[in-house]
């Protein structure tokens, strides 16, 4: 990467046009932020936290191929800066860019715990596992300051309601005691995203995330206290991390993961432009090769939006990736299984304490 031409500590290198506006947003460079980790140089694109006030926090998931029925997101936008993130496009609905705005304008839903409690107390609500986060990471850097996820976990414990977490941040261990309490009644599972064993690859793909070493340690600690952990090898990007499938699967199994899941990268919406700009700046020698191989997985395009096919792809390269994942499951997870969370306790705790009969 040429540090003179790229923004250090960010994934996206530009702000793309917002499709809902005639003119794209221009971002002012009024502030100076010094990155606190990994020896990064000064970044003049300061992260801004903006409070919003949603009326609901739990969303019904209508997509049939994502493996969840309900999700909630305490934050919108994500400072992790993963260049491939499918959630980038959702920032446009708030009037911002899917590019740099997504990483440095974080919308904070401070009233999320209160909204969650209102829902769980409703007589009409029937317990279903709720996923934190279906869109942006609930343990992104903002959580260290605002502790919204921690408060929500306390609500889930109070009402004995099942919850599943998706994250790539070791900050989850801050809440280990609450998580252990939930695990005692089979009320929690964790999906840890690990895309590479190489720190060089991790840093360029996911510039502000926890290191791979810390994520592996997190998998081990959670597993040792009885929390089922699924590792998401997602996304698999041809010629960037596709060669790591078997060693990744072997390693996470040894650290205690009970299952793995994967997707093949798809560059939907504005992400195609953002990723293309990024890879030509960071990996100019292999940019065309990677882009062509991604397109090969999606019928000649960088994205396929057809349910059931969009995440697994098609064609020879996609088949090779999917076959490797199947082999990895047979080789390293043959005697392991992913448990079903307990939905049977919540009804007795709807008023916040065990009902007496």
Secondary structure by P-SEA (a helix, b strand, c coil): ccccccccccccccccccccccccbbbbccbbbbbcccccccccbbbbbbbbbbcccbbbbcccccccccccccccccccccccccccccccccccccccccccbbbbccaaaaaaaaaaacccccccbbbcccccccccccccccaaaaaaaaaaaaabbbbbbbccccccccaaaaaaaaaaaccbbbbbbbccccaaaaaaaccccccaaaaaaaaaaaaaabbbbbbbcccccccccccaaaaaaaaaaaacccbbbbbccccccaaaaaaaaaaaacccccaaaaaaaaaaaccccccccccccccccccaaaaaaaaaaaaaaacccccbbbbbccccccccccccccccc
